[in-house]
Amino acid sequence: VNTFGDKFRISLFGSSHGNLVGVFIEGLPPGIEIDVGQINLELSRRAPGQSKVTTDRKEIDNLIVETGLFNGKSSGEPFVAFVRNKDVDSSYYDEIKSTPRPGHADYPAFIKYKGSNDYRGGGQFSGRMTIGLVIAGSIAKQILSRIGVNIQAYTLEIGGIRADPILEYINSSFIYSTENIVRVANPESINLLVSEIEQAKEKGDSVGGIVQCEVQNLPVGVGEPIFDSIESRISHIVFSIPATKGVEFGSGFSAAKMHGSEHNDEYYFENNKIKTKTNNAGGILGGLSNGMPVVFRVAVKPTSSISKTQDTVNLEQLADSKLNVRGRHDPCIVPRVIPVLENATAIVILDLILMGNFLSDVI
Ligand SMILES: Cc1cc2nc3c(=O)[nH]c(=O)nc-3n(C[C@H](O)[C@H](O)[C@H](O)COP(=O)(O)O)c2cc1C
């Protein structure tokens, strides 16, 4: 099922080399001003072909809103929007239709769909499917920003090289500035990370990395125990983003090595507000927001489509085979995951906010 969410429900449709990709949204409260320019901006942040560290596939993803918008406001109908696929070169995919790419979804999809899946560009397993997440998420982001909730993701690591964030660069336009093609929150790390990607690319290889995401100013108590805890919902959507392999909240796996006295976040008052001195919980206790920033990290694997020769099998001849993937691919997916993750997170947070009735006084 391609549907996600409870109150703010999204269904994705389309495929990488088909006519279009988009989203069908139900549960968008009526009468909400929606800035289509803002949706296009988020789409352009996700788009390929922006720099030497992303794929050459150049697509200007122009949004078409089919229904759900009237005089600039949500009309109460389902909101249906999509972009057309234009810069599509499917010729190469005929070659690999029976030699599955190691690391991609080609082989399990071939078996599951009995060979009738649209394999061109990875079909529904393509990174292009995240366009629907970005459209829906950018609407969610707009609504959340009206209640002061802000979501920012940035690169923490590429190819094992760390770019520790500097506070002043988080929540700043620097993450998306044209010189910062790796989307770090630390200007001194840009060149190091770029050259890591370039070196891999020169060798016909790819690299992965870690993205950190923060949700600021979330009211206390957002999240629904037990199955719709913030962690469960965020993890669910994170693993719907292709190429993600892990997620950890707050201190994450390192919590296993700490004592309770170290890990507990002690409370104190600051300007009549309750805060914690540390944020090992990543802003979540019992699945509910505790008023501190929600902080989590996502592991992104190295792109599977690489031009280095690899072993594979031929599914028609039932024999071992070799493959070096051609076509246009991201040598590192991390910079493109940043806008996708922010917008996917916004979908979850808006849904939980609607489930907990936190918007009723505002809209
Ligand atoms: C924005 C984005 C762009 C991507 N671009 C590529 C790409 O160019 N080449 C590729 O092999 N995989 C790319 N992927 C990842 C694949 O879609 C993904 O690895 C594949 O569907 C298998 O799914 P899995 O890695 O989650 O198991 C991209 C993912 C995202 C989110």
Ligand as a Chemical Component Dictionary entry (heavy atoms), coordinates in Angstrom:
data_LIG
# 
_chem_comp.id                   LIG 
_chem_comp.type                 NON-POLYMER 
_chem_comp.pdbx_formal_charge   0 
_chem_comp.three_letter_code    LIG 
# 
loop_
_chem_comp_atom.comp_id 
_chem_comp_atom.atom_id 
_chem_comp_atom.alt_atom_id 
_chem_comp_atom.type_symbol 
_chem_comp_atom.charge 
_chem_comp_atom.model_Cartn_x 
_chem_comp_atom.model_Cartn_y 
_chem_comp_atom.model_Cartn_z 
_chem_comp_atom.pdbx_ordinal 
LIG C1  C1  C 0 16.863 11.412 -3.749 1  
LIG C2  C2  C 0 17.351 10.015 -4.038 2  
LIG C3  C3  C 0 18.112 9.790  -5.186 3  
LIG C4  C4  C 0 18.582 8.506  -5.478 4  
LIG N1  N1  N 0 19.336 8.337  -6.599 5  
LIG C5  C5  C 0 19.829 7.101  -6.878 6  
LIG C6  C6  C 0 20.657 6.894  -8.029 7  
LIG O1  O1  O 0 20.970 7.823  -8.773 8  
LIG N2  N2  N 0 21.093 5.636  -8.272 9  
LIG C7  C7  C 0 20.794 4.573  -7.451 10 
LIG O2  O2  O 0 21.230 3.459  -7.694 11 
LIG N3  N3  N 0 20.036 4.744  -6.353 12 
LIG C8  C8  C 0 19.540 5.975  -6.052 13 
LIG N4  N4  N 0 18.753 6.125  -4.932 14 
LIG C9  C9  C 0 18.544 4.988  -4.031 15 
LIG C10 C10 C 0 17.689 3.871  -4.587 16 
LIG O3  O3  O 0 16.426 4.347  -4.969 17 
LIG C11 C11 C 0 17.588 2.745  -3.551 18 
LIG O4  O4  O 0 18.860 2.367  -3.106 19 
LIG C12 C12 C 0 16.899 1.516  -4.129 20 
LIG O5  O5  O 0 15.551 1.799  -4.384 21 
LIG C13 C13 C 0 16.912 0.300  -3.201 22 
LIG O6  O6  O 0 16.251 0.614  -2.003 23 
LIG P1  P1  P 0 17.012 0.548  -0.604 24 
LIG O7  O7  O 0 18.369 1.130  -0.819 25 
LIG O8  O8  O 0 16.179 1.396  0.324  26 
LIG O9  O9  O 0 17.062 -0.892 -0.216 27 
LIG C14 C14 C 0 18.284 7.416  -4.614 28 
LIG C15 C15 C 0 17.524 7.663  -3.457 29 
LIG C16 C16 C 0 17.075 8.937  -3.161 30 
LIG C17 C17 C 0 16.299 9.177  -1.889 31 
# 
loop_
_chem_comp_bond.comp_id 
_chem_comp_bond.atom_id_1 
_chem_comp_bond.atom_id_2 
_chem_comp_bond.value_order 
_chem_comp_bond.pdbx_ordinal 
LIG C1  C2  SING 1  
LIG C2  C3  SING 2  
LIG C2  C16 DOUB 3  
LIG C3  C4  DOUB 4  
LIG C4  N1  SING 5  
LIG C4  C14 SING 6  
LIG N1  C5  DOUB 7  
LIG C5  C6  SING 8  
LIG C5  C8  SING 9  
LIG C6  O1  DOUB 10 
LIG C6  N2  SING 11 
LIG N2  C7  SING 12 
LIG C7  O2  DOUB 13 
LIG C7  N3  SING 14 
LIG N3  C8  DOUB 15 
LIG C8  N4  SING 16 
LIG N4  C9  SING 17 
LIG N4  C14 SING 18 
LIG C9  C10 SING 19 
LIG C10 O3  SING 20 
LIG C10 C11 SING 21 
LIG C11 O4  SING 22 
LIG C11 C12 SING 23 
LIG C12 O5  SING 24 
LIG C12 C13 SING 25 
LIG C13 O6  SING 26 
LIG O6  P1  SING 27 
LIG P1  O7  DOUB 28 
LIG P1  O8  SING 29 
LIG P1  O9  SING 30 
LIG C14 C15 DOUB 31 
LIG C15 C16 SING 32 
LIG C16 C17 SING 33 
# 
